[in-house]
Amino acid sequence: MVWGGAHLAFFVLPFEMVTRRFDPIGFLVLLAFLGTFCAGAYIQIVWVRFRPVTPFDSLPMGNADLLLKALASVTILVFTFEIIRGSSLDLVAAYEQRSNQAQALLHGGLSGSSSLFKLGFLTYTASYVYTVRAIIFDRKPKLLNLAIFGFLPVLLAGLALGGRAQIFNSIAYAGLAILARKYLYPKTEETRASRKSWRWSLARILGVIFVVLAFNYFVNVFIIRADVVGGAEMMLQIVAHQWGVTFSGPGADFMIAAFGAVTTYIIFVFVWYLVQGVVMANSLFVSYQGDALWGVYGLDLLSAVVRRLDPEGVADSFNYLLALDTYGFLPSAFGSLYVDFLFGALVVVFAWGWLAGLVYKQIRRGRDARWYIFGPFVVMGIIFSLVNTPIGFANGLVTHFWLVVTFLMMPKPGRQDVPAGAVPA
């Protein structure tokens, strides 16, 4: 559904490929990757006898919450300091800084960020885990704790890093966690009454305000970038040359006339962010003839380590991708894995599907509520396979490290935690 929707969006909206094209061979390779993922998941779930999901009355967190709150506190201190001493609140300066960092990566240069900044980069993703944990497992989520340890660190990280993915991810994880929560706490008279309380009303209002402010921030980032080169219409012309794809033709003219150049440009970049993996993966499947990079392409942390060991090798590999006109674009999970492992990536994709199926199976069996914490991350990984792998997208390796650590630190619920009438493990 995700990949079909991406292809549909690309061909329905007035995208025009100026210097790029779709190759049928690349599409067949994509189908092979998608089929391999589904096969891995199917093996996990085909022999499972599903039972109704068992809601749990309580699930102790043990030391897991202490760890997540400590990591969130470190993130708040570090990025507050970085924002005060830097120019993170200046969107133009932040854009220039990100461009300079991209050039440094291309040429094998070392990051100029401080040690404190690197520490914050390793801790801020724990707040995603705290957000999901608090929303799913707390019968009455504490809004102040959720704001301080869940959303504030991510907001500061987004400002300090000059990006949008951190804030968007926080909203997406919260939404998916709310969906997962409904299975643990099905609607009863008690839950209906609690959802009508002033706390839930306040939470909804604050949530809407946060989403509106975040969307406004996203839009301003794109507008600032367009203003740097002369406005939205000029930006659409520039991306046609630099990206090889733009909005063009009668459909684009109609959108500009109906919505204006700025709104049309915003729609273009928002949708292009999600569908460019469709184009880039196709190009990589057909054109990439280099050696396997063994994770250097798809994992930021591994790339940072190898840059210190072999900067020239990294620069040569990235310059080769630049020559293919794919460097700097989002390659999708499958394009990224293909560059890193060539057709050995099919083994990785099979394992990914197998693990996703394992989470689905454990949740559906209803024996151990801890598995619910993985649900939003698995779904998010599937949706954003359009961008990169779950561990390669937006510092995902560190995110999933804290996720697994949290899961292991959560005490396994015993029989006394299972409501009367439930099927025992």
C-alpha positions in Angstrom: 0.0 0.0 0.0 2.8 2.4 0.9 4.8 1.9 -2.3 1.7 1.7 -4.5 0.5 5.0 -3.0 3.9 6.6 -3.7 3.8 5.5 -7.3 0.2 6.8 -7.6 1.1 10.2 -6.1 4.0 10.5 -8.5 2.0 9.8 -11.6 -1.2 11.7 -10.6 0.5 14.9 -9.6 2.1 17.0 -12.3 5.6 15.7 -11.7 7.9 15.8 -14.8 11.2 14.0 -15.0 13.5 16.4 -16.8 16.8 14.4 -16.8 15.6 11.1 -15.2 13.5 8.2 -16.4 11.9 5.0 -15.1 13.5 1.7 -16.2 11.3 -1.4 -16.3 14.3 -3.5 -15.0 14.6 -1.3 -12.0 10.9 -1.7 -11.3 11.2 -5.5 -11.4 14.1 -5.3 -8.9 11.9 -3.2 -6.6 9.2 -5.9 -6.8 11.8 -8.5 -5.8 12.7 -6.5 -2.7 9.1 -5.9 -1.8 8.3 -9.6 -2.3 11.3 -10.7 -0.2 10.1 -8.5 2.7 6.6 -9.9 2.6 8.0 -13.4 2.4 10.0 -12.9 5.6 7.0 -11.5 7.4 4.7 -14.3 6.1 6.9 -17.0 7.5 6.5 -15.6 10.9 2.7 -15.3 10.9 1.4 -18.1 8.7 1.3 -20.8 11.4 0.3 -18.6 14.3 -3.1 -19.1 15.8 -4.3 -15.6 16.5 -6.1 -14.8 19.7 -8.0 -11.7 20.7 -5.7 -9.0 21.9 -5.5 -9.2 25.7 -5.7 -5.8 27.5 -3.4 -5.5 30.5 -4.5 -3.6 33.7 -0.9 -2.5 34.5 2.6 -3.0 33.3 5.5 -1.9 35.6 8.2 0.1 33.9 11.0 -0.6 36.4 14.2 1.3 35.6 13.2 1.8 31.9 11.6 5.2 32.7 14.5 6.4 34.7 16.9 5.7 31.8 14.6 7.4 29.3 14.1 10.5 31.5 17.8 10.7 32.2 18.6 10.6 28.5 15.9 13.3 27.8 17.4 15.5 30.5 20.8 15.3 29.0 19.4 16.1 25.6 17.6 19.2 27.0 20.8 20.5 28.6 23.0 19.9 25.6 20.8 21.3 22.9 19.7 24.3 24.9 23.4 25.2 25.3 24.0 24.6 21.6 21.0 26.7 20.6 22.1 29.6 22.8 25.7 29.6 21.6 24.9 29.0 18.0 22.6 30.3 15.2 20.0 27.6 15.2 17.1 30.0 15.4 18.2 31.7 12.2 16.7 29.5 9.5 18.9 31.0 6.7 22.1 30.3 8.8 20.8 26.8 9.6 20.2 26.1 5.9 23.7 27.2 5.1 25.2 25.1 7.9 23.4 22.0 6.6 24.6 22.7 3.1 28.2 23.0 4.4 27.8 19.7 6.3 26.6 18.0 3.1 29.7 19.2 1.2 31.9 18.0 4.0 30.4 14.5 3.8 30.8 14.5 0.0 34.5 15.3 0.2 35.2 13.0 3.2 35.7 15.8 5.6 35.2 15.6 9.4 32.3 17.0 11.2 32.9 20.3 12.9 30.3 19.8 15.6 31.2 19.9 19.3 31.5 16.9 21.6 28.3 18.1 23.4 26.5 18.2 20.1 27.6 14.7 19.4 26.3 13.6 22.8 22.9 15.1 22.2 22.8 13.4 18.8 23.2 10.1 20.6 20.6 10.8 23.3 17.7 12.7 21.7 16.1 9.7 20.0 15.3 8.2 23.4 12.5 10.7 23.6 10.7 9.0 20.8 10.8 5.8 22.8 9.5 7.7 25.9 6.7 9.2 23.9 5.5 5.9 22.6 5.9 4.2 26.0 4.0 6.8 27.9 1.1 7.0 25.5 0.7 3.3 25.1 1.2 2.0 28.6 0.1 4.8 31.0 -3.6 4.3 31.7 -3.7 8.1 32.4 -0.7 9.6 30.7 1.0 12.5 32.6 0.9 15.4 30.1 3.6 17.3 31.9 6.0 14.4 31.8 5.1 13.7 28.2 5.8 17.3 27.2 9.2 17.5 29.1 10.7 14.1 28.4 8.9 13.3 25.1 8.4 16.4 23.0 10.8 19.1 24.4 14.0 17.2 23.7 12.9 16.5 20.1 11.9 20.1 19.6 15.3 21.3 20.8 17.0 18.7 18.7 15.1 19.9 15.6 16.1 23.5 16.2 19.8 22.6 17.0 20.1 20.3 13.9 18.3 22.8 11.7 16.0 20.0 10.4 12.3 19.0 10.3 12.5 15.3 10.5 12.9 15.2 14.3 9.7 17.2 15.0 7.7 15.3 12.3 8.9 12.0 13.7 7.7 12.9 17.2 4.2 13.8 15.9 4.1 10.6 13.8 5.2 8.3 16.7 2.7 9.9 19.0 -0.1 9.3 16.5 0.8 5.7 16.0 1.1 5.2 19.7 -2.4 6.5 20.2 -3.7 4.0 17.7 -1.8 1.2 19.5 -3.2 2.3 22.9 -6.7 1.6 21.8 -6.0 -2.2 21.7 -4.7 -2.2 25.3 -7.4 0.0 26.6 -10.6 -0.7 24.6 -13.5 1.6 25.1 -15.4 1.2 28.3 -17.6 3.5 30.3 -14.5 4.4 32.4 -12.3 5.2 29.4 -15.1 7.1 27.7 -15.5 9.2 30.9 -11.8 9.8 31.2 -11.5 10.9 27.6 -14.1 13.6 28.3 -12.1 15.0 31.3 -10.4 18.3 31.2 -7.0 16.6 31.0 -7.9 14.9 27.7 -9.4 18.1 26.4 -6.3 20.0 27.3 -4.1 17.3 25.7 -6.1 17.6 22.4 -5.8 21.4 22.4 -2.1 21.3 23.1 -1.6 18.6 20.5 -3.4 20.6 17.8 -1.3 23.7 18.7 1.9 21.7 18.5 1.0 20.2 15.1 0.0 23.7 13.8 3.2 25.3 15.0 5.3 22.4 13.7 3.6 22.6 10.2 4.3 26.3 10.2 7.9 25.7 11.0 8.2 23.1 8.1 6.6 25.6 5.7 8.9 28.4 6.8 12.0 26.3 6.3 11.0 25.6 2.7 10.0 29.2 2.0 13.3 30.5 3.4 15.2 28.1 1.1 13.1 29.3 -1.9 13.7 33.0 -1.0 17.4 32.4 -1.0 17.3 31.7 -4.7 14.6 34.2 -5.7 11.2 32.8 -4.7 9.0 29.7 -5.3 8.7 30.0 -9.1 12.4 30.3 -9.5 12.9 27.4 -7.1 10.7 25.2 -9.3 12.9 26.1 -12.3 16.1 25.4 -10.3 15.0 22.0 -9.1 14.2 21.0 -12.7 17.9 21.5 -13.4 19.4 20.3 -10.1 17.0 17.5 -9.2 15.9 16.4 -12.6 12.3 16.5 -11.5 9.8 19.4 -11.2 6.2 20.3 -11.4 5.5 21.2 -15.1 2.8 21.1 -17.8 -0.9 22.0 -17.7 -1.5 20.4 -14.3 1.3 22.5 -12.7 0.0 25.7 -14.4 -3.5 25.0 -13.1 -2.2 24.5 -9.5 -0.2 27.7 -9.7 -3.2 29.6 -10.9 -5.5 28.1 -8.3 -3.2 28.0 -5.3 -0.4 30.3 -6.1 3.3 29.6 -6.7 4.2 29.3 -3.0 1.5 26.8 -2.1 2.3 24.8 -5.3 5.9 24.7 -4.4 5.1 23.6 -0.8 3.0 20.8 -2.2 5.8 19.8 -4.6 8.5 19.6 -1.9 6.3 17.8 0.6 5.2 15.1 -1.8 8.7 14.9 -3.4 10.2 14.2 0.0 8.1 11.0 0.2 8.2 9.9 -3.5 11.8 10.6 -4.5 12.8 7.2 -3.2 10.7 5.7 -6.0 12.8 7.5 -8.6 16.2 7.2 -6.9 15.8 3.4 -6.1 15.0 2.8 -9.8 18.1 4.7 -10.9 20.4 2.9 -8.4 19.1 -0.5 -9.3 19.9 0.1 -13.0 23.0 2.4 -12.8 25.0 1.6 -9.7 28.1 -0.5 -10.7 30.3 0.3 -7.7 31.4 -1.9 -4.8 29.2 -2.7 -1.8 29.7 0.0 0.8 28.7 -2.2 3.7 26.5 0.3 5.5 28.5 3.5 4.9 25.8 4.8 2.6 22.8 4.0 4.6 24.0 4.5 8.2 25.1 8.0 9.3 27.0 6.8 12.3 28.9 4.1 10.4 29.7 6.7 7.7 31.1 9.1 10.4 33.4 6.3 11.8 34.7 5.2 8.4 35.3 8.9 7.4 37.9 9.0 10.1 39.5 5.8 9.0 39.3 6.2 5.2 38.2 9.7 4.3 39.4 9.3 0.7 37.5 6.1 0.2 34.3 7.6 1.5 34.8 10.7 -0.8 35.4 8.5 -3.8 32.3 6.4 -3.1 30.1 9.5 -2.6 31.5 11.2 -5.6 30.6 8.2 -7.7 27.1 8.5 -6.4 27.2 12.2 -7.2 28.2 11.3 -10.8 25.1 9.1 -11.0 23.1 12.1 -9.8 21.8 10.2 -6.7 24.0 11.6 -3.9 22.0 14.0 -1.6 18.7 12.4 -2.5 16.6 10.0 -0.5 17.3 6.5 -2.0 14.5 4.6 -0.2 15.3 1.6 2.0 15.8 -0.7 -0.9 18.0 1.7 -2.9 20.1 2.3 0.2 20.5 -1.4 0.9 21.4 -2.1 -2.7 24.3 0.3 -2.6 25.5 -1.1 0.7 25.1 -4.8 0.0 24.2 -5.2 -3.7 21.9 -8.2 -4.2 23.0 -9.5 -0.8 20.5 -6.8 0.4 17.8 -9.3 -0.2 19.0 -11.3 2.8 18.8 -8.1 4.9 15.3 -7.3 3.6 14.1 -10.9 4.4 15.4 -10.5 8.0 13.7 -7.1 8.3 10.4 -8.6 7.2 10.9 -11.6 9.5 11.4 -9.2 12.5 8.4 -7.1 11.5 6.3 -10.3 11.3 7.7 -11.4 14.7 6.4 -8.1 16.3 3.0 -8.5 14.6 2.8 -12.1 15.8 3.7 -11.4 19.4 1.2 -8.5 19.6 -1.6 -10.6 18.1 -0.9 -13.5 20.5 -1.6 -11.1 23.4 0.7 -12.8 25.9 3.2 -10.1 26.6 2.1 -6.5 26.4 5.7 -5.2 26.2 5.7 -6.0 22.5 3.3 -3.2 21.9 6.2 -0.7 22.2 7.7 -2.0 19.0 4.5 -1.6 17.0 4.7 2.1 16.1 8.4 1.8 15.2 7.7 -1.1 12.9 4.9 0.7 11.2 7.0 3.9 10.9 9.8 1.9 9.4 7.5 0.5 6.7 6.0 3.9 5.9 9.4 5.5 5.6 10.9 2.8 3.7 10.2 5.3 1.0 13.1 7.3 2.5 15.6 4.9 4.0 15.8 1.8 6.2 14.4 1.9 9.7 17.9 2.1 11.2 19.1 4.6 8.5 16.2 7.1 8.6 16.7 10.0 11.0 19.3 8.5 13.3 17.2 5.3 13.4 20.1 3.1 14.5 20.3 4.9 17.8 16.5 5.1 18.1 16.2 1.4 17.8 19.1 0.8 20.2 17.3 2.7 23.0 14.0 1.0 22.0 15.5 -2.5 22.5 17.2 -1.4 25.7 13.9 -0.1 27.0 12.1 -3.3 26.1 14.6 -5.4 27.9 14.5 -3.3 31.0 10.7 -3.5 31.2 9.7 -6.3 33.6 7.8 -9.1 31.8 4.2 -9.2 33.1 3.3 -12.2 35.1 0.0 -14.0 35.4 -1.1 -11.6 38.0 -1.1 -8.8 35.4 -3.5 -10.6 33.1 -7.2 -9.8 33.6 -9.6 -12.5 34.6 -10.8 -14.5 31.6 -7.8 -14.0 29.5 -6.0 -17.0 27.9 -2.8 -17.6 30.0 0.6 -17.8 28.4 
